[in-house]
Amino acid sequence: MDLDERKTIVRRCVGLWYDTARTDELRALLAPGYVHHSPNGDLDAEQLIEQLGYLGSAFSDVEYRIVHLTGEGDTIAAFVDVDMTHTGDFAGIAATGRQVSTSGGTFFCVAEGAVAEDWDAWNLLSLMRQLQAPSS
């Protein structure tokens, strides 16, 4: 599998993060034994899908842009900007109806046509500040 094929898998994976109706397609992109590494701990495929469902219930009108996509060998790095509307409970904060944005990066290990694991770093502090800011 070449670098362009790995990038195509990552593009599909990122798109499926924001489409909670297509979890079976996301599962098919994740290798057996898949691990999602995040600052809050490691998740297996089902735990990641559950977390994405939680995010999908808290935010709607999600628009994402892959700003940078680069790689070497089995590792593909994606930097993504996301705009969305806060329409459900998130981290104990009731829906505000606010348009919010965040960005983050994920390093994906793509082997044998599937995502074997990834490492995630998102700007959640900025997101929380937007949700907790006084109404104007």
C-alpha positions as CSV (number, residue, x, y, z in Angstrom):
1,M,0.0,0.0,0.0
2,D,1.4,3.4,-1.0
3,L,1.3,6.7,0.8
4,D,-1.6,8.0,-1.3
5,E,-3.7,5.0,-0.5
6,R,-3.0,5.5,3.2
7,K,-4.0,9.2,2.9
8,T,-7.3,8.1,1.3
9,I,-8.0,5.8,4.2
10,V,-7.3,8.6,6.7
11,R,-9.6,11.1,4.7
12,R,-12.4,8.5,4.9
13,C,-11.8,7.9,8.6
14,V,-11.9,11.6,9.5
15,G,-15.1,12.0,7.5
16,L,-16.7,9.1,9.3
17,W,-15.9,10.6,12.7
18,Y,-18.5,13.2,11.9
19,D,-21.2,10.9,10.4
20,T,-22.5,8.9,13.3
21,A,-25.0,7.1,11.0
22,R,-22.2,5.3,9.3
23,T,-20.5,3.5,12.2
24,D,-20.3,0.2,10.3
25,E,-18.2,1.9,7.7
26,L,-15.9,3.3,10.4
27,R,-15.6,-0.1,12.0
28,A,-14.6,-1.6,8.6
29,L,-11.7,0.9,8.5
30,L,-10.4,0.0,11.9
31,A,-8.0,-3.0,12.2
32,P,-8.6,-5.8,14.7
33,G,-7.0,-4.6,18.0
34,Y,-7.3,-1.0,17.0
35,V,-6.4,1.5,19.7
36,H,-7.3,5.2,19.9
37,H,-4.8,7.0,22.1
38,S,-6.0,10.3,23.6
39,P,-5.0,12.5,26.6
40,N,-7.9,10.9,28.5
41,G,-6.7,7.3,27.9
42,D,-6.8,4.6,25.3
43,L,-10.0,3.5,23.6
44,D,-10.8,0.4,21.5
45,A,-13.0,0.7,18.4
46,E,-16.3,0.4,20.2
47,Q,-15.3,2.9,22.9
48,L,-14.2,5.4,20.2
49,I,-17.5,4.9,18.3
50,E,-19.4,5.5,21.6
51,Q,-17.4,8.7,22.2
52,L,-18.1,9.9,18.7
53,G,-21.8,9.3,19.3
54,Y,-21.7,11.4,22.4
55,L,-20.0,14.2,20.5
56,G,-22.6,13.8,17.7
57,S,-25.4,14.2,20.3
58,A,-23.8,17.4,21.7
59,F,-22.9,19.1,18.4
60,S,-24.8,19.5,15.1
61,D,-24.2,21.2,11.8
62,V,-20.7,19.9,11.9
63,E,-18.4,21.1,9.1
64,Y,-14.8,19.9,9.1
65,R,-11.8,20.7,6.9
66,I,-8.6,18.7,6.7
67,V,-6.1,21.5,6.7
68,H,-2.9,19.5,6.5
69,L,-2.4,15.8,5.6
70,T,1.1,14.4,5.4
71,G,2.8,11.2,6.0
72,E,5.8,8.9,5.9
73,G,5.8,5.2,5.9
74,D,2.7,3.8,7.8
75,T,2.1,7.1,9.6
76,I,-0.3,9.8,8.3
77,A,-0.8,13.1,10.2
78,A,-4.0,15.0,9.8
79,F,-4.7,18.5,11.1
80,V,-8.4,19.3,11.1
81,D,-10.5,22.4,11.8
82,V,-14.1,21.9,12.9
83,D,-17.1,24.3,13.1
84,M,-20.3,23.2,14.8
85,T,-23.3,24.2,16.8
86,H,-23.6,23.2,20.5
87,T,-27.1,21.7,20.5
88,G,-26.8,19.1,23.3
89,D,-25.2,18.5,26.7
90,F,-21.4,18.4,26.6
91,A,-19.1,18.0,29.6
92,G,-22.0,19.1,31.9
93,I,-22.7,22.2,29.9
94,A,-26.3,22.3,28.6
95,A,-26.9,23.3,25.0
96,T,-26.0,26.9,24.3
97,G,-26.9,27.0,20.6
98,R,-23.6,28.7,20.0
99,Q,-21.5,28.2,16.9
100,V,-18.1,27.0,18.1
101,S,-14.9,25.8,16.5
102,T,-11.9,23.8,17.4
103,S,-8.9,22.2,15.8
104,G,-6.7,19.3,16.4
105,G,-4.3,16.8,15.0
106,T,-4.3,13.1,14.8
107,F,-1.5,10.7,13.8
108,F,-2.8,7.6,12.2
109,C,-0.9,4.3,11.8
110,V,-2.3,2.7,8.6
111,A,-1.2,-0.9,8.0
112,E,-2.6,-3.5,5.7
113,G,-5.4,-1.3,4.5
114,A,-6.8,-0.3,7.9
115,V,-6.2,2.1,10.8
116,A,-4.3,0.1,13.4
117,E,-4.0,2.9,15.9
118,D,-4.1,6.7,16.2
119,W,-2.9,9.4,18.6
120,D,-5.1,12.4,19.1
121,A,-4.5,16.0,20.3
122,W,-7.3,18.5,20.1
123,N,-7.7,22.0,21.4
124,L,-10.5,21.3,23.9
125,L,-9.5,24.2,26.1
126,S,-10.5,26.7,23.4
127,L,-13.8,24.8,22.9
128,M,-14.6,24.8,26.6
129,R,-13.9,28.6,26.7
130,Q,-16.3,29.2,23.9
131,L,-19.0,27.2,25.6
132,Q,-18.5,28.8,29.0
133,A,-18.1,32.4,27.7
134,P,-20.8,34.9,29.0
135,S,-23.6,35.5,26.6
136,S,-23.3,38.8,24.8
